[in-house]
Amino acid sequence: MTSVAKKRLQNDYKRLMQEKEFYVYAKPKENNILQWEAVIIGPRDTAWEGATLMLQLDFTEEYPN
């Protein structure tokens, strides 16, 4: 049985793929929905322009609480 956290993360991923923000990329790492890789690219005309932030997100079974 899939946990509440995993179902929520699957829905969050689907929503993120539909939004297609040009400066935020995130996806589950390989076959583990609880571990994600993300990249945030600094938007133009901001203090973060030109910056690239690479993130690893580790969720627990308690997500989203």
C-alpha positions as CSV (number, residue, x, y, z in Angstrom):
1,M,0.0,0.0,0.0
2,T,1.3,3.5,-0.9
3,S,1.7,5.8,2.0
4,V,-0.1,9.2,2.3
5,A,3.3,10.9,1.9
6,K,4.1,9.1,-1.3
7,K,0.7,9.7,-2.9
8,R,1.0,13.4,-2.0
9,L,4.5,13.6,-3.5
10,Q,3.3,11.9,-6.7
11,N,0.6,14.6,-6.9
12,D,3.0,17.4,-6.2
13,Y,5.3,16.1,-8.9
14,K,2.5,16.0,-11.5
15,R,1.4,19.5,-10.6
16,L,5.0,20.8,-10.8
17,M,5.3,19.2,-14.3
18,Q,2.1,21.0,-15.4
19,E,3.3,24.4,-14.1
20,K,6.5,24.3,-16.1
21,E,8.2,27.2,-14.3
22,F,11.2,28.1,-16.3
23,Y,13.5,28.6,-13.3
24,V,12.5,25.7,-11.1
25,Y,13.2,22.0,-12.0
26,A,12.6,19.2,-9.6
27,K,12.1,15.4,-9.9
28,P,12.2,12.3,-7.8
29,K,15.6,10.7,-7.6
30,E,15.6,7.4,-9.5
31,N,12.9,5.1,-8.0
32,N,12.5,6.8,-4.7
33,I,9.7,9.3,-4.5
34,L,10.9,10.4,-1.0
35,Q,14.2,11.8,-2.5
36,W,14.2,14.6,-5.0
37,E,16.8,16.5,-6.9
38,A,16.0,20.2,-7.7
39,V,17.6,23.1,-9.5
40,I,16.6,26.7,-9.1
41,I,17.9,29.2,-11.6
42,G,17.9,32.8,-10.5
43,P,15.3,34.8,-12.4
44,R,16.3,37.7,-14.6
45,D,16.2,41.2,-13.1
46,T,16.6,39.9,-9.5
47,A,19.5,39.7,-7.1
48,W,19.7,36.0,-7.9
49,E,20.1,36.4,-11.7
50,G,22.8,34.1,-13.0
51,A,22.8,31.9,-9.8
52,T,22.2,28.2,-10.0
53,L,21.1,26.5,-6.8
54,M,21.2,22.7,-6.7
55,L,19.2,21.0,-4.0
56,Q,18.6,17.5,-2.6
57,L,15.2,17.2,-0.9
58,D,14.7,14.3,1.5
59,F,11.1,13.8,2.6
60,T,9.9,11.6,5.4
61,E,6.8,9.4,5.7
62,E,5.3,12.3,7.7
63,Y,5.2,14.6,4.7
64,P,3.4,17.1,4.3
65,N,3.2,17.5,8.1
